[in-house]
Amino acid sequence: MPKARAHLLISGRVQGVFFRAFTEETARGLGLKGWVRNVSGGNVEAVFEGEKKDIEHAIDLCYKGPPVSHITGIEVKWEDFTGEFKSFSVKYW
């Protein structure tokens, strides 16, 4: 299967609702690598690398999010796979 990379900007009620932990658990469960972080304006940004079908599944799950979240949109930018990540992590920068 082809390797892919997706850069996401997730908007809605996604900060303070365990969205980063949910995303990390989702990515690791699907064998994806990359990172997730909060950004100004109340959004969450994430990068997934791995099998394209697994990334697409992760994006679908992000639309649901954890129980108290409310997702109003996800911007997805497909990029070239780099293989730069060893795991998936939560970033605090």
PDB file of N, CA, C and O in Angstrom:
ATOM      1  N   MET A   1       0.842  -1.189   0.000  1.00  0.00           N
ATOM      2  CA  MET A   1       0.000   0.000   0.000  1.00  0.00           C
ATOM      3  C   MET A   1       0.883   1.247   0.000  1.00  0.00           C
ATOM      4  O   MET A   1       1.970   1.254   0.578  1.00  0.00           O
ATOM      5  N   PRO A   2       0.401   2.291  -0.653  1.00  0.00           N
ATOM      6  CA  PRO A   2       1.203   3.521  -0.718  1.00  0.00           C
ATOM      7  C   PRO A   2       1.246   4.248   0.628  1.00  0.00           C
ATOM      8  O   PRO A   2       0.255   4.325   1.354  1.00  0.00           O
ATOM      9  N   LYS A   3       2.413   4.767   0.925  1.00  0.00           N
ATOM     10  CA  LYS A   3       2.571   5.590   2.128  1.00  0.00           C
ATOM     11  C   LYS A   3       2.128   7.011   1.798  1.00  0.00           C
ATOM     12  O   LYS A   3       2.285   7.478   0.670  1.00  0.00           O
ATOM     13  N   ALA A   4       1.576   7.684   2.790  1.00  0.00           N
ATOM     14  CA  ALA A   4       1.055   9.029   2.581  1.00  0.00           C
ATOM     15  C   ALA A   4       1.296   9.871   3.829  1.00  0.00           C
ATOM     16  O   ALA A   4       1.716   9.374   4.874  1.00  0.00           O
ATOM     17  N   ARG A   5       1.016  11.156   3.682  1.00  0.00           N
ATOM     18  CA  ARG A   5       1.122  12.119   4.787  1.00  0.00           C
ATOM     19  C   ARG A   5      -0.038  13.084   4.655  1.00  0.00           C
ATOM     20  O   ARG A   5      -0.337  13.566   3.563  1.00  0.00           O
ATOM     21  N   ALA A   6      -0.693  13.363   5.780  1.00  0.00           N
ATOM     22  CA  ALA A   6      -1.790  14.332   5.799  1.00  0.00           C
ATOM     23  C   ALA A   6      -1.547  15.314   6.929  1.00  0.00           C
ATOM     24  O   ALA A   6      -1.190  14.933   8.044  1.00  0.00           O
ATOM     25  N   HIS A   7      -1.748  16.593   6.615  1.00  0.00           N
ATOM     26  CA  HIS A   7      -1.621  17.681   7.589  1.00  0.00           C
ATOM     27  C   HIS A   7      -3.029  18.192   7.838  1.00  0.00           C
ATOM     28  O   HIS A   7      -3.699  18.632   6.903  1.00  0.00           O
ATOM     29  N   LEU A   8      -3.492  18.143   9.085  1.00  0.00           N
ATOM     30  CA  LEU A   8      -4.873  18.481   9.423  1.00  0.00           C
ATOM     31  C   LEU A   8      -4.943  19.721  10.304  1.00  0.00           C
ATOM     32  O   LEU A   8      -4.078  19.949  11.149  1.00  0.00           O
ATOM     33  N   LEU A   9      -5.982  20.514  10.093  1.00  0.00           N
ATOM     34  CA  LEU A   9      -6.356  21.582  11.005  1.00  0.00           C
ATOM     35  C   LEU A   9      -7.807  21.310  11.380  1.00  0.00           C
ATOM     36  O   LEU A   9      -8.705  21.377  10.541  1.00  0.00           O
ATOM     37  N   ILE A  10      -8.018  21.002  12.657  1.00  0.00           N
ATOM     38  CA  ILE A  10      -9.319  20.576  13.149  1.00  0.00           C
ATOM     39  C   ILE A  10      -9.923  21.709  13.961  1.00  0.00           C
ATOM     40  O   ILE A  10      -9.304  22.214  14.898  1.00  0.00           O
ATOM     41  N   SER A  11     -11.130  22.103  13.599  1.00  0.00           N
ATOM     42  CA  SER A  11     -11.774  23.225  14.289  1.00  0.00           C
ATOM     43  C   SER A  11     -13.044  22.763  14.987  1.00  0.00           C
ATOM     44  O   SER A  11     -13.620  21.724  14.665  1.00  0.00           O
ATOM     45  N   GLY A  12     -13.459  23.576  15.956  1.00  0.00           N
ATOM     46  CA  GLY A  12     -14.642  23.290  16.755  1.00  0.00           C
ATOM     47  C   GLY A  12     -14.275  23.308  18.220  1.00  0.00           C
ATOM     48  O   GLY A  12     -13.328  23.984  18.622  1.00  0.00           O
ATOM     49  N   ARG A  13     -15.019  22.570  19.014  1.00  0.00           N
ATOM     50  CA  ARG A  13     -14.707  22.453  20.442  1.00  0.00           C
ATOM     51  C   ARG A  13     -13.738  21.287  20.582  1.00  0.00           C
ATOM     52  O   ARG A  13     -14.145  20.149  20.818  1.00  0.00           O
ATOM     53  N   VAL A  14     -12.453  21.585  20.434  1.00  0.00           N
ATOM     54  CA  VAL A  14     -11.438  20.534  20.400  1.00  0.00           C
ATOM     55  C   VAL A  14     -10.303  20.744  21.399  1.00  0.00           C
ATOM     56  O   VAL A  14      -9.406  19.906  21.491  1.00  0.00           O
ATOM     57  N   GLN A  15     -10.325  21.830  22.140  1.00  0.00           N
ATOM     58  CA  GLN A  15      -9.321  22.038  23.181  1.00  0.00           C
ATOM     59  C   GLN A  15      -9.989  21.879  24.533  1.00  0.00           C
ATOM     60  O   GLN A  15     -11.123  22.315  24.731  1.00  0.00           O
ATOM     61  N   GLY A  16      -9.274  21.246  25.470  1.00  0.00           N
ATOM     62  CA  GLY A  16      -9.811  21.035  26.810  1.00  0.00           C
ATOM     63  C   GLY A  16     -10.820  19.900  26.876  1.00  0.00           C
ATOM     64  O   GLY A  16     -11.562  19.786  27.852  1.00  0.00           O
ATOM     65  N   VAL A  17     -10.856  19.059  25.844  1.00  0.00           N
ATOM     66  CA  VAL A  17     -11.816  17.954  25.802  1.00  0.00           C
ATOM     67  C   VAL A  17     -11.113  16.621  25.503  1.00  0.00           C
ATOM     68  O   VAL A  17     -11.751  15.674  25.042  1.00  0.00           O
ATOM     69  N   PHE A  18      -9.807  16.549  25.765  1.00  0.00           N
ATOM     70  CA  PHE A  18      -8.992  15.350  25.545  1.00  0.00           C
ATOM     71  C   PHE A  18      -8.864  14.981  24.070  1.00  0.00           C
ATOM     72  O   PHE A  18      -8.665  13.811  23.740  1.00  0.00           O
ATOM     73  N   PHE A  19      -8.977  15.968  23.181  1.00  0.00           N
ATOM     74  CA  PHE A  19      -8.887  15.676  21.752  1.00  0.00           C
ATOM     75  C   PHE A  19      -7.492  15.214  21.355  1.00  0.00           C
ATOM     76  O   PHE A  19      -7.350  14.308  20.534  1.00  0.00           O
ATOM     77  N   ARG A  20      -6.454  15.831  21.934  1.00  0.00           N
ATOM     78  CA  ARG A  20      -5.090  15.412  21.597  1.00  0.00           C
ATOM     79  C   ARG A  20      -4.840  13.970  22.028  1.00  0.00           C
ATOM     80  O   ARG A  20      -4.251  13.192  21.277  1.00  0.00           O
ATOM     81  N   ALA A  21      -5.282  13.609  23.226  1.00  0.00           N
ATOM     82  CA  ALA A  21      -5.108  12.237  23.701  1.00  0.00           C
ATOM     83  C   ALA A  21      -5.891  11.263  22.827  1.00  0.00           C
ATOM     84  O   ALA A  21      -5.403  10.177  22.514  1.00  0.00           O
ATOM     85  N   PHE A  22      -7.094  11.644  22.437  1.00  0.00           N
ATOM     86  CA  PHE A  22      -7.911  10.823  21.537  1.00  0.00           C
ATOM     87  C   PHE A  22      -7.186  10.608  20.205  1.00  0.00           C
ATOM     88  O   PHE A  22      -7.142   9.494  19.683  1.00  0.00           O
ATOM     89  N   THR A  23      -6.621  11.689  19.664  1.00  0.00           N
ATOM     90  CA  THR A  23      -5.920  11.608  18.383  1.00  0.00           C
ATOM     91  C   THR A  23      -4.685  10.731  18.498  1.00  0.00           C
ATOM     92  O   THR A  23      -4.407   9.924  17.611  1.00  0.00           O
ATOM     93  N   GLU A  24      -3.952  10.883  19.576  1.00  0.00           N
ATOM     94  CA  GLU A  24      -2.753  10.056  19.789  1.00  0.00           C
ATOM     95  C   GLU A  24      -3.134   8.575  19.877  1.00  0.00           C
ATOM     96  O   GLU A  24      -2.496   7.734  19.243  1.00  0.00           O
ATOM     97  N   GLU A  25      -4.153   8.258  20.647  1.00  0.00           N
ATOM     98  CA  GLU A  25      -4.604   6.866  20.790  1.00  0.00           C
ATOM     99  C   GLU A  25      -5.074   6.306  19.446  1.00  0.00           C
ATOM    100  O   GLU A  25      -4.773   5.163  19.102  1.00  0.00           O
ATOM    101  N   THR A  26      -5.809   7.116  18.694  1.00  0.00           N
ATOM    102  CA  THR A  26      -6.288   6.704  17.372  1.00  0.00           C
ATOM    103  C   THR A  26      -5.119   6.408  16.441  1.00  0.00           C
ATOM    104  O   THR A  26      -5.077   5.360  15.796  1.00  0.00           O
ATOM    105  N   ALA A  27      -4.171   7.340  16.377  1.00  0.00           N
ATOM    106  CA  ALA A  27      -3.028   7.181  15.479  1.00  0.00           C
ATOM    107  C   ALA A  27      -2.197   5.952  15.843  1.00  0.00           C
ATOM    108  O   ALA A  27      -1.828   5.166  14.971  1.00  0.00           O
ATOM    109  N   ARG A  28      -1.912   5.796  17.108  1.00  0.00           N
ATOM    110  CA  ARG A  28      -1.101   4.646  17.529  1.00  0.00           C
ATOM    111  C   ARG A  28      -1.829   3.338  17.251  1.00  0.00           C
ATOM    112  O   ARG A  28      -1.207   2.355  16.849  1.00  0.00           O
ATOM    113  N   GLY A  29      -3.144   3.317  17.463  1.00  0.00           N
ATOM    114  CA  GLY A  29      -3.929   2.121  17.195  1.00  0.00           C
ATOM    115  C   GLY A  29      -3.917   1.722  15.727  1.00  0.00           C
ATOM    116  O   GLY A  29      -4.053   0.544  15.395  1.00  0.00           O
ATOM    117  N   LEU A  30      -3.755   2.702  14.856  1.00  0.00           N
ATOM    118  CA  LEU A  30      -3.721   2.450  13.418  1.00  0.00           C
ATOM    119  C   LEU A  30      -2.297   2.330  12.871  1.00  0.00           C
ATOM    120  O   LEU A  30      -2.102   2.140  11.670  1.00  0.00           O
ATOM    121  N   GLY A  31      -1.310   2.441  13.754  1.00  0.00           N
ATOM    122  CA  GLY A  31       0.085   2.320  13.323  1.00  0.00           C
ATOM    123  C   GLY A  31       0.608   3.553  12.600  1.00  0.00           C
ATOM    124  O   GLY A  31       1.563   3.467  11.828  1.00  0.00           O
ATOM    125  N   LEU A  32      -0.020   4.705  12.850  1.00  0.00           N
ATOM    126  CA  LEU A  32       0.410   5.942  12.196  1.00  0.00           C
ATOM    127  C   LEU A  32       1.474   6.634  13.036  1.00  0.00           C
ATOM    128  O   LEU A  32       1.560   6.434  14.247  1.00  0.00           O
ATOM    129  N   LYS A  33       2.281   7.450  12.370  1.00  0.00           N
ATOM    130  CA  LYS A  33       3.299   8.247  13.029  1.00  0.00           C
ATOM    131  C   LYS A  33       3.025   9.713  12.758  1.00  0.00           C
ATOM    132  O   LYS A  33       2.315  10.051  11.812  1.00  0.00           O
ATOM    133  N   GLY A  34       3.595  10.601  13.599  1.00  0.00           N
ATOM    134  CA  GLY A  34       3.412  12.038  13.422  1.00  0.00           C
ATOM    135  C   GLY A  34       3.232  12.731  14.751  1.00  0.00           C
ATOM    136  O   GLY A  34       3.872  12.374  15.740  1.00  0.00           O
ATOM    137  N   TRP A  35       2.354  13.729  14.775  1.00  0.00           N
ATOM    138  CA  TRP A  35       2.148  14.498  16.004  1.00  0.00           C
ATOM    139  C   TRP A  35       0.800  15.218  15.979  1.00  0.00           C
ATOM    140  O   TRP A  35       0.141  15.311  14.943  1.00  0.00           O
ATOM    141  N   VAL A  36       0.409  15.728  17.166  1.00  0.00           N
ATOM    142  CA  VAL A  36      -0.800  16.531  17.323  1.00  0.00           C
ATOM    143  C   VAL A  36      -0.499  17.614  18.351  1.00  0.00           C
ATOM    144  O   VAL A  36       0.260  17.389  19.293  1.00  0.00           O
ATOM    145  N   ARG A  37      -1.098  18.796  18.169  1.00  0.00           N
ATOM    146  CA  ARG A  37      -0.895  19.896  19.125  1.00  0.00           C
ATOM    147  C   ARG A  37      -2.066  20.866  19.070  1.00  0.00           C
ATOM    148  O   ARG A  37      -2.787  20.934  18.074  1.00  0.00           O
ATOM    149  N   ASN A  38      -2.247  21.617  20.157  1.00  0.00           N
ATOM    150  CA  ASN A  38      -3.184  22.733  20.175  1.00  0.00           C
ATOM    151  C   ASN A  38      -2.547  23.911  19.465  1.00  0.00           C
ATOM    152  O   ASN A  38      -1.333  24.101  19.538  1.00  0.00           O
ATOM    153  N   VAL A  39      -3.361  24.706  18.776  1.00  0.00           N
ATOM    154  CA  VAL A  39      -2.874  25.933  18.156  1.00  0.00           C
ATOM    155  C   VAL A  39      -3.769  27.082  18.572  1.00  0.00           C
ATOM    156  O   VAL A  39      -4.883  26.874  19.054  1.00  0.00           O
ATOM    157  N   SER A  40      -3.277  28.291  18.382  1.00  0.00           N
ATOM    158  CA  SER A  40      -4.047  29.465  18.775  1.00  0.00           C
ATOM    159  C   SER A  40      -5.380  29.489  18.041  1.00  0.00           C
ATOM    160  O   SER A  40      -5.509  28.940  16.947  1.00  0.00           O
ATOM    161  N   GLY A  41      -6.357  30.124  18.646  1.00  0.00           N
ATOM    162  CA  GLY A  41      -7.678  30.191  18.047  1.00  0.00           C
ATOM    163  C   GLY A  41      -8.570  29.033  18.429  1.00  0.00           C
ATOM    164  O   GLY A  41      -9.718  28.964  17.991  1.00  0.00           O
ATOM    165  N   GLY A  42      -8.052  28.105  19.253  1.00  0.00           N
ATOM    166  CA  GLY A  42      -8.865  27.002  19.728  1.00  0.00           C
ATOM    167  C   GLY A  42      -8.888  25.777  18.835  1.00  0.00           C
ATOM    168  O   GLY A  42      -9.693  24.872  19.053  1.00  0.00           O
ATOM    169  N   ASN A  43      -8.020  25.730  17.834  1.00  0.00           N
ATOM    170  CA  ASN A  43      -7.979  24.589  16.921  1.00  0.00           C
ATOM    171  C   ASN A  43      -6.922  23.579  17.345  1.00  0.00           C
ATOM    172  O   ASN A  43      -6.116  23.835  18.240  1.00  0.00           O
ATOM    173  N   VAL A  44      -6.943  22.430  16.686  1.00  0.00           N
ATOM    174  CA  VAL A  44      -5.937  21.392  16.878  1.00  0.00           C
ATOM    175  C   VAL A  44      -5.325  21.107  15.517  1.00  0.00           C
ATOM    176  O   VAL A  44      -6.033  21.031  14.512  1.00  0.00           O
ATOM    177  N   GLU A  45      -4.006  20.949  15.489  1.00  0.00           N
ATOM    178  CA  GLU A  45      -3.268  20.644  14.272  1.00  0.00           C
ATOM    179  C   GLU A  45      -2.645  19.264  14.437  1.00  0.00           C
ATOM    180  O   GLU A  45      -2.182  18.915  15.523  1.00  0.00           O
ATOM    181  N   ALA A  46      -2.633  18.479  13.363  1.00  0.00           N
ATOM    182  CA  ALA A  46      -2.052  17.144  13.426  1.00  0.00           C
ATOM    183  C   ALA A  46      -1.393  16.799  12.096  1.00  0.00           C
ATOM    184  O   ALA A  46      -1.784  17.295  11.040  1.00  0.00           O
ATOM    185  N   VAL A  47      -0.389  15.940  12.177  1.00  0.00           N
ATOM    186  CA  VAL A  47       0.248  15.363  10.998  1.00  0.00           C
ATOM    187  C   VAL A  47       0.235  13.850  11.177  1.00  0.00           C
ATOM    188  O   VAL A  47       0.691  13.329  12.195  1.00  0.00           O
ATOM    189  N   PHE A  48      -0.291  13.157  10.177  1.00  0.00           N
ATOM    190  CA  PHE A  48      -0.303  11.692  10.170  1.00  0.00           C
ATOM    191  C   PHE A  48       0.560  11.212   9.015  1.00  0.00           C
ATOM    192  O   PHE A  48       0.499  11.756   7.912  1.00  0.00           O
ATOM    193  N   GLU A  49       1.371  10.178   9.281  1.00  0.00           N
ATOM    194  CA  GLU A  49       2.090   9.486   8.210  1.00  0.00           C
ATOM    195  C   GLU A  49       1.860   7.993   8.358  1.00  0.00           C
ATOM    196  O   GLU A  49       1.825   7.459   9.466  1.00  0.00           O
ATOM    197  N   GLY A  50       1.702   7.331   7.217  1.00  0.00           N
ATOM    198  CA  GLY A  50       1.503   5.886   7.214  1.00  0.00           C
ATOM    199  C   GLY A  50       0.761   5.466   5.964  1.00  0.00           C
ATOM    200  O   GLY A  50       0.811   6.142   4.937  1.00  0.00           O
ATOM    201  N   GLU A  51       0.074   4.342   6.062  1.00  0.00           N
ATOM    202  CA  GLU A  51      -0.723   3.855   4.939  1.00  0.00           C
ATOM    203  C   GLU A  51      -1.899   4.812   4.709  1.00  0.00           C
ATOM    204  O   GLU A  51      -2.553   5.243   5.658  1.00  0.00           O
ATOM    205  N   LYS A  52      -2.154   5.136   3.448  1.00  0.00           N
ATOM    206  CA  LYS A  52      -3.201   6.114   3.140  1.00  0.00           C
ATOM    207  C   LYS A  52      -4.558   5.686   3.690  1.00  0.00           C
ATOM    208  O   LYS A  52      -5.297   6.518   4.215  1.00  0.00           O
ATOM    209  N   LYS A  53      -4.897   4.408   3.578  1.00  0.00           N
ATOM    210  CA  LYS A  53      -6.199   3.941   4.066  1.00  0.00           C
ATOM    211  C   LYS A  53      -6.306   4.125   5.585  1.00  0.00           C
ATOM    212  O   LYS A  53      -7.388   4.414   6.097  1.00  0.00           O
ATOM    213  N   ASP A  54      -5.201   3.963   6.301  1.00  0.00           N
ATOM    214  CA  ASP A  54      -5.202   4.154   7.751  1.00  0.00           C
ATOM    215  C   ASP A  54      -5.342   5.630   8.103  1.00  0.00           C
ATOM    216  O   ASP A  54      -6.025   5.976   9.067  1.00  0.00           O
ATOM    217  N   ILE A  55      -4.706   6.495   7.333  1.00  0.00           N
ATOM    218  CA  ILE A  55      -4.848   7.936   7.548  1.00  0.00           C
ATOM    219  C   ILE A  55      -6.300   8.356   7.301  1.00  0.00           C
ATOM    220  O   ILE A  55      -6.866   9.127   8.075  1.00  0.00           O
ATOM    221  N   GLU A  56      -6.890   7.855   6.234  1.00  0.00           N
ATOM    222  CA  GLU A  56      -8.291   8.182   5.941  1.00  0.00           C
ATOM    223  C   GLU A  56      -9.208   7.730   7.069  1.00  0.00           C
ATOM    224  O   GLU A  56     -10.157   8.433   7.420  1.00  0.00           O
ATOM    225  N   HIS A  57      -8.929   6.552   7.644  1.00  0.00           N
ATOM    226  CA  HIS A  57      -9.716   6.066   8.778  1.00  0.00           C
ATOM    227  C   HIS A  57      -9.530   6.977   9.988  1.00  0.00           C
ATOM    228  O   HIS A  57     -10.501   7.291  10.677  1.00  0.00           O
ATOM    229  N   ALA A  58      -8.292   7.404  10.256  1.00  0.00           N
ATOM    230  CA  ALA A  58      -8.015   8.310  11.368  1.00  0.00           C
ATOM    231  C   ALA A  58      -8.770   9.630  11.191  1.00  0.00           C
ATOM    232  O   ALA A  58      -9.313  10.170  12.154  1.00  0.00           O
ATOM    233  N   ILE A  59      -8.802  10.143   9.965  1.00  0.00           N
ATOM    234  CA  ILE A  59      -9.530  11.394   9.701  1.00  0.00           C
ATOM    235  C   ILE A  59     -11.017  11.202   9.991  1.00  0.00           C
ATOM    236  O   ILE A  59     -11.647  12.060  10.608  1.00  0.00           O
ATOM    237  N   ASP A  60     -11.575  10.078   9.548  1.00  0.00           N
ATOM    238  CA  ASP A  60     -12.987   9.786   9.840  1.00  0.00           C
ATOM    239  C   ASP A  60     -13.238   9.765  11.345  1.00  0.00           C
ATOM    240  O   ASP A  60     -14.241  10.301  11.816  1.00  0.00           O
ATOM    241  N   LEU A  61     -12.331   9.148  12.097  1.00  0.00           N
ATOM    242  CA  LEU A  61     -12.489   9.089  13.547  1.00  0.00           C
ATOM    243  C   LEU A  61     -12.345  10.472  14.182  1.00  0.00           C
ATOM    244  O   LEU A  61     -13.018  10.777  15.167  1.00  0.00           O
ATOM    245  N   CYS A  62     -11.471  11.309  13.620  1.00  0.00           N
ATOM    246  CA  CYS A  62     -11.319  12.675  14.144  1.00  0.00           C
ATOM    247  C   CYS A  62     -12.601  13.489  13.974  1.00  0.00           C
ATOM    248  O   CYS A  62     -12.877  14.377  14.781  1.00  0.00           O
ATOM    249  N   TYR A  63     -13.383  13.200  12.939  1.00  0.00           N
ATOM    250  CA  TYR A  63     -14.659  13.881  12.780  1.00  0.00           C
ATOM    251  C   TYR A  63     -15.611  13.559  13.932  1.00  0.00           C
ATOM    252  O   TYR A  63     -16.482  14.364  14.261  1.00  0.00           O
ATOM    253  N   LYS A  64     -15.449  12.388  14.545  1.00  0.00           N
ATOM    254  CA  LYS A  64     -16.268  12.009  15.701  1.00  0.00           C
ATOM    255  C   LYS A  64     -15.668  12.591  16.978  1.00  0.00           C
ATOM    256  O   LYS A  64     -16.375  13.211  17.773  1.00  0.00           O
ATOM    257  N   GLY A  65     -14.357  12.391  17.176  1.00  0.00           N
ATOM    258  CA  GLY A  65     -13.663  12.912  18.343  1.00  0.00           C
ATOM    259  C   GLY A  65     -14.113  12.258  19.627  1.00  0.00           C
ATOM    260  O   GLY A  65     -14.951  11.356  19.608  1.00  0.00           O
ATOM    261  N   PRO A  66     -13.557  12.711  20.763  1.00  0.00           N
ATOM    262  CA  PRO A  66     -13.990  12.198  22.059  1.00  0.00           C
ATOM    263  C   PRO A  66     -15.401  12.709  22.378  1.00  0.00           C
ATOM    264  O   PRO A  66     -15.875  13.651  21.743  1.00  0.00           O
ATOM    265  N   PRO A  67     -16.072  12.094  23.355  1.00  0.00           N
ATOM    266  CA  PRO A  67     -17.488  12.395  23.612  1.00  0.00           C
ATOM    267  C   PRO A  67     -17.854  13.869  23.806  1.00  0.00           C
ATOM    268  O   PRO A  67     -18.909  14.282  23.326  1.00  0.00           O
ATOM    269  N   VAL A  68     -17.046  14.674  24.477  1.00  0.00           N
ATOM    270  CA  VAL A  68     -17.441  16.057  24.754  1.00  0.00           C
ATOM    271  C   VAL A  68     -16.964  17.059  23.705  1.00  0.00           C
ATOM    272  O   VAL A  68     -17.189  18.262  23.838  1.00  0.00           O
ATOM    273  N   SER A  69     -16.303  16.557  22.663  1.00  0.00           N
ATOM    274  CA  SER A  69     -15.848  17.458  21.603  1.00  0.00           C
ATOM    275  C   SER A  69     -16.991  17.739  20.624  1.00  0.00           C
ATOM    276  O   SER A  69     -18.003  17.039  20.604  1.00  0.00           O
ATOM    277  N   HIS A  70     -16.798  18.784  19.815  1.00  0.00           N
ATOM    278  CA  HIS A  70     -17.743  19.105  18.736  1.00  0.00           C
ATOM    279  C   HIS A  70     -16.919  19.636  17.569  1.00  0.00           C
ATOM    280  O   HIS A  70     -16.416  20.758  17.617  1.00  0.00           O
ATOM    281  N   ILE A  71     -16.785  18.835  16.535  1.00  0.00           N
ATOM    282  CA  ILE A  71     -15.949  19.187  15.394  1.00  0.00           C
ATOM    283  C   ILE A  71     -16.790  19.910  14.356  1.00  0.00           C
ATOM    284  O   ILE A  71     -17.822  19.405  13.914  1.00  0.00           O
ATOM    285  N   THR A  72     -16.337  21.099  13.972  1.00  0.00           N
ATOM    286  CA  THR A  72     -17.063  21.857  12.957  1.00  0.00           C
ATOM    287  C   THR A  72     -16.408  21.752  11.586  1.00  0.00           C
ATOM    288  O   THR A  72     -17.029  22.085  10.576  1.00  0.00           O
ATOM    289  N   GLY A  73     -15.166  21.296  11.541  1.00  0.00           N
ATOM    290  CA  GLY A  73     -14.507  21.137  10.255  1.00  0.00           C
ATOM    291  C   GLY A  73     -13.095  20.604  10.398  1.00  0.00           C
ATOM    292  O   GLY A  73     -12.444  20.781  11.428  1.00  0.00           O
ATOM    293  N   ILE A  74     -12.636  19.947   9.338  1.00  0.00           N
ATOM    294  CA  ILE A  74     -11.257  19.477   9.275  1.00  0.00           C
ATOM    295  C   ILE A  74     -10.716  19.828   7.902  1.00  0.00           C
ATOM    296  O   ILE A  74     -11.225  19.363   6.882  1.00  0.00           O
ATOM    297  N   GLU A  75      -9.673  20.657   7.887  1.00  0.00           N
ATOM    298  CA  GLU A  75      -8.965  20.949   6.641  1.00  0.00           C
ATOM    299  C   GLU A  75      -7.862  19.916   6.505  1.00  0.00           C
ATOM    300  O   GLU A  75      -7.057  19.738   7.419  1.00  0.00           O
ATOM    301  N   VAL A  76      -7.821  19.239   5.372  1.00  0.00           N
ATOM    302  CA  VAL A  76      -6.805  18.206   5.140  1.00  0.00           C
ATOM    303  C   VAL A  76      -5.953  18.613   3.947  1.00  0.00           C
ATOM    304  O   VAL A  76      -6.469  18.894   2.865  1.00  0.00           O
ATOM    305  N   LYS A  77      -4.656  18.640   4.158  1.00  0.00           N
ATOM    306  CA  LYS A  77      -3.718  18.895   3.076  1.00  0.00           C
ATOM    307  C   LYS A  77      -2.856  17.644   2.920  1.00  0.00           C
ATOM    308  O   LYS A  77      -2.097  17.287   3.821  1.00  0.00           O
ATOM    309  N   TRP A  78      -2.979  16.988   1.778  1.00  0.00           N
ATOM    310  CA  TRP A  78      -2.162  15.803   1.504  1.00  0.00           C
ATOM    311  C   TRP A  78      -0.780  16.257   1.049  1.00  0.00           C
ATOM    312  O   TRP A  78      -0.646  17.138   0.199  1.00  0.00           O
ATOM    313  N   GLU A  79       0.241  15.641   1.629  1.00  0.00           N
ATOM    314  CA  GLU A  79       1.623  15.999   1.344  1.00  0.00           C
ATOM    315  C   GLU A  79       2.420  14.742   1.005  1.00  0.00           C
ATOM    316  O   GLU A  79       1.917  13.626   1.139  1.00  0.00           O
ATOM    317  N   ASP A  80       3.643  14.924   0.573  1.00  0.00           N
ATOM    318  CA  ASP A  80       4.516  13.791   0.276  1.00  0.00           C
ATOM    319  C   ASP A  80       4.973  13.127   1.572  1.00  0.00           C
ATOM    320  O   ASP A  80       5.315  13.808   2.539  1.00  0.00           O
ATOM    321  N   PHE A  81       4.978  11.820   1.583  1.00  0.00           N
ATOM    322  CA  PHE A  81       5.465  11.039   2.707  1.00  0.00           C
ATOM    323  C   PHE A  81       6.952  11.331   2.919  1.00  0.00           C
ATOM    324  O   PHE A  81       7.724  11.348   1.960  1.00  0.00           O
ATOM    325  N   THR A  82       7.357  11.562   4.176  1.00  0.00           N
ATOM    326  CA  THR A  82       8.760  11.835   4.465  1.00  0.00           C
ATOM    327  C   THR A  82       9.433  10.733   5.284  1.00  0.00           C
ATOM    328  O   THR A  82      10.644  10.536   5.177  1.00  0.00           O
ATOM    329  N   GLY A  83       8.660  10.018   6.098  1.00  0.00           N
ATOM    330  CA  GLY A  83       9.243   8.987   6.964  1.00  0.00           C
ATOM    331  C   GLY A  83      10.075   9.547   8.098  1.00  0.00           C
ATOM    332  O   GLY A  83      10.908   8.836   8.659  1.00  0.00           O
ATOM    333  N   GLU A  84       9.867  10.810   8.447  1.00  0.00           N
ATOM    334  CA  GLU A  84      10.710  11.458   9.459  1.00  0.00           C
ATOM    335  C   GLU A  84      10.359  11.098  10.900  1.00  0.00           C
ATOM    336  O   GLU A  84      11.153  11.368  11.801  1.00  0.00           O
ATOM    337  N   PHE A  85       9.199  10.500  11.144  1.00  0.00           N
ATOM    338  CA  PHE A  85       8.757  10.246  12.515  1.00  0.00           C
ATOM    339  C   PHE A  85       9.013   8.806  12.931  1.00  0.00           C
ATOM    340  O   PHE A  85       8.893   7.878  12.131  1.00  0.00           O
ATOM    341  N   LYS A  86       9.370   8.638  14.207  1.00  0.00           N
ATOM    342  CA  LYS A  86       9.583   7.304  14.758  1.00  0.00           C
ATOM    343  C   LYS A  86       8.340   6.808  15.486  1.00  0.00           C
ATOM    344  O   LYS A  86       8.174   5.604  15.685  1.00  0.00           O
ATOM    345  N   SER A  87       7.465   7.731  15.883  1.00  0.00           N
ATOM    346  CA  SER A  87       6.264   7.377  16.625  1.00  0.00           C
ATOM    347  C   SER A  87       5.232   8.494  16.450  1.00  0.00           C
ATOM    348  O   SER A  87       5.416   9.392  15.628  1.00  0.00           O
ATOM    349  N   PHE A  88       4.157   8.433  17.219  1.00  0.00           N
ATOM    350  CA  PHE A  88       3.174   9.508  17.232  1.00  0.00           C
ATOM    351  C   PHE A  88       3.214  10.154  18.598  1.00  0.00           C
ATOM    352  O   PHE A  88       3.232   9.456  19.612  1.00  0.00           O
ATOM    353  N   SER A  89       3.229  11.487  18.646  1.00  0.00           N
ATOM    354  CA  SER A  89       3.360  12.175  19.924  1.00  0.00           C
ATOM    355  C   SER A  89       2.461  13.394  20.012  1.00  0.00           C
ATOM    356  O   SER A  89       1.993  13.925  19.005  1.00  0.00           O
ATOM    357  N   VAL A  90       2.233  13.820  21.245  1.00  0.00           N
ATOM    358  CA  VAL A  90       1.544  15.076  21.521  1.00  0.00           C
ATOM    359  C   VAL A  90       2.613  16.138  21.687  1.00  0.00           C
ATOM    360  O   VAL A  90       3.534  15.980  22.489  1.00  0.00           O
ATOM    361  N   LYS A  91       2.495  17.219  20.932  1.00  0.00           N
ATOM    362  CA  LYS A  91       3.459  18.321  21.019  1.00  0.00           C
ATOM    363  C   LYS A  91       2.876  19.422  21.900  1.00  0.00           C
ATOM    364  O   LYS A  91       1.666  19.650  21.919  1.00  0.00           O
ATOM    365  N   TYR A  92       3.740  20.080  22.607  1.00  0.00           N
ATOM    366  CA  TYR A  92       3.325  21.169  23.505  1.00  0.00           C
ATOM    367  C   TYR A  92       3.953  22.481  23.104  1.00  0.00           C
ATOM    368  O   TYR A  92       4.232  23.318  23.962  1.00  0.00           O
ATOM    369  N   TRP A  93       4.186  22.684  21.793  1.00  0.00           N
ATOM    370  CA  TRP A  93       4.754  23.925  21.265  1.00  0.00           C
ATOM    371  C   TRP A  93       3.906  24.437  20.173  1.00  0.00           C
ATOM    372  O   TRP A  93       4.210  25.478  19.590  1.00  0.00           O
TER     373      TRP A  93
END
